Amino acid sequence: MCEALAPALFRVGADGVVEPPAESVSPADAEVVALAVDSCPVQALRWIDD
């Protein structure tokens, strides 16, 4: 689901595990990342705001 919402920000590896391409998120991408986190059907993602 996260890859479908934000394909430039998330990739699902061959093992089925989501791999974020970066450790930080730009302010411009924050809204779509928050949507992806909230939409994760298995709650595998967390948003940690520094």
Secondary structure, DSSP 4 states (H G I P E B T S, - for coil): -HHHH-TTT-EE-TTS-EE-S-SS--GGGHHHHHHHHHH-TT--------
